[in-house]
Amino acid sequence: MARYKHLSRKLRLAKLNKQTRWAPFWTVMKVYGKGRKVHPGRHTEIKRSWRRTKTKA
């Protein structure tokens, strides 16, 4: 990748980076109730790792 990135590319990469984060912890309680313990990563729509899947950006 280039040393200097265009702003548009930087914004695209920033958006893709945000999509890989876990969902907020309160979504677990909202979906399953207080007693159930589930990892918040299960509620994340797009799971992508820099090792596994590459982007088109």
N, C-alpha and C positions, 0 to 999 in steps of 0.2 A: 504494500500500500504506500501511497505517496507520503512524503514527509510532511508536506503542508496540505491540509484537507480543506476543500471548499465548505462553506457554511452549510449548504444543502446536504452534503454527504454527512457532515457532523451531526446535523439534526436527525437525519435518518438513523444513524448509528445509535444516537441517544435514545430514540424511541424504541428501537429494537432491544436495547439494554434494559429499559424499563419493563418491557413485556416479559422478561425472564425472571423477574422477582417473584417471591411468594406473595400470595394473597394476604390481606390483613388478617390478624389473628381473630378478630371478632366475627369474621364470616363463618368460622367453624361453629361458633355458638348459635349464629343466626340460622344456619342450615340444619344442624344436627341436634341442637339443644345443649344444655349445660353439661350433661353427664358424659357425652361421647368425646373421646380424644382422637382427633384426626389431624394429620399434618396439614398446615395451611398451603403447602405446595400442591396439594391435590386440587385446589380451586384455581390454580393458575391456568389460564387459557392456553398460552403458547409456551411450551418448555423447549428451550434451545440452549445448547452449550457451545462454547467457542471451540471445544474439541470435536464434538460429534457432528453438528450441523452448521454449515456455512451459510452466509447471507448473500444476497445479490447486490448489496450496497457497496 
